[in-house]
Amino acid sequence: MANEHAKAQMADILETVQIQMRAIAQVQRDRAEIIASATVRKRVTVTVNADYKVIETKFTPDIDDLTYTEIAKAVTEAAQQASVEVARKTQALMAPIQRERARLPKITELVDDMDGFAIPQPVEASLEPPNSPERERLSTGDEDGSRDPSRPATDAGW
């Protein structure tokens, strides 16, 4: 009798997973249509798609009131703001699926000896410009700034 109950429970889980897979496929289609735009300094507008790729950049006719440095900073800031909005829209789109996933049993609950199983979480990418001291510290794993940059990587102190 317990075996029949386990089979029925597994069938219910598999049906729920199949429903969720169809929902994920729809969300993926909907996500591909997401775009967001941001305007900075009332002169620079950048639009990014769901993959955070810039798909359009527009300048107003009075863009020449800004210096090249100001334009570059405005483009970067607008792209970052648009990307934040894409992330917000994507998170809102994914929320129902994440709620459903939280309701399902975890693999560690279904399979013995899986207690230490964990999926690594993504690491957020830096927004610092190339060759900046902050990016250099992050790339060397020296987040606290304690490594002496004059010592080569082959130095025994590493």
Secondary structure, DSSP 4 states (H G I P E B T S, - for coil): -HHHHHHHHHHHHHHHHHHHHHHHHHHHHHHTT-EEEEEETTTEEEEEETTS-EEEEEE-GGGGGS-HHHHHHHHHHHHHHHHHHHHHHHHHHHHHHHHHHHHSPPHHHHSTT-TT--PPPPPPPP-SPTT-HHHHHHHTT-TTS-S-TTS-TTSTT-
